């Protein structure tokens, strides 16, 4: 099948010769090339506490397979992670409290955005960073909307004609401090707004697992 993609249509009359030759005969009607636009893929991985253990191990294995295959195909691949600096709110929450708890404070935790592999770094040099997937102390909350915005902006700065953003996450956005102060639909509503904006207005193709 790989040969078919490279060479062109198969001639049925040549299949017997192909089998008899042990695969060395050429079974194609004609050779052709399929134009493939320059492409970059970003894998954005949820590093929240709920991903701890088997889910994060599966994510790490998936990333390795994706990155190696894409590199062999000549496709640039960036791997990013996202979580927060602390549990249940962080320094922003403490500043909010010190200011007397004003209404509608917005996000109350500091973001932790991680570049595991940049798009231009060969996989052989970036593979050691897979260990970041298995550091349990890193895995805290997940504020997906702002992580998606960050990854999207990085893709927009690329020159490839085709840009694809794949998000790997196991659930809805979560930061207890932010949700307690703003309402439990706050982070999910922001994520939905970011997704809609990308799907409607951006050249980036968005997918999620």
CORGI-V670683 format. One line per field, one symbol per residue. ss: DSSP state (H for helix, E for strand, L for the rest). phi: phi as a letter, one per 30 degrees, with the letter a starting at -180 (. if undefined). burial: I if it has 9 or more other ideal C-beta (glycine too) atoms within 8 Angstrom, else O. Layout:
ss: ???
phi: ???
burial: ???
//
This chain:
ss: LHHHHHHLLELHHHHHHHHHLLLLLLLELLLLLLLLLLEEEEEEEELEHHHLLHHHHHHHHHHHHHHHHHHHLLLEEEEEEEEELLLLLLHHHHHHHHLLLLLLLLLLLLEEEEEEELLLLLHHHHHHHHHHHHLHHHLELELHHHHHHHHHHHHHLLLLLEEEEEEELLLLLELHHHHHHHLLLHHHHHHHHHHHHHHHHLLLEEEEL
phi: .dddddckddcedcdddddddijddcccdadaccdbdebbbccccdcddddeieeddddddddddedddddddicdbcbbbbabdbchjbeeddddddcjhddhdidbbddbcbcdbddccddddceededddcdedddbcbcdedddddddddddddcddcbbccccbcldeaaedddddcjdcdddddeddddddddcccdddcbbb
burial: OOOIOOIOOIIOOIIOIIOOOOOOIOIIOOOOOOOOOOIIIIIIIIIIOIIOOOIIIOIIOIIIOIIIOIIOOOIIIIIIIIIIIIOIIIOIIIOIOOOOOOOOIOIIIIIIIIOIIOIOOOIOOIOOIIOIIIOOOIIIIIIIIIIIIIIIOIIIOIOIOIIIIIIIIOOOIIIIIIIOIIOOOIIIOIIOIIIOIIOOOIOIOIOOO
//
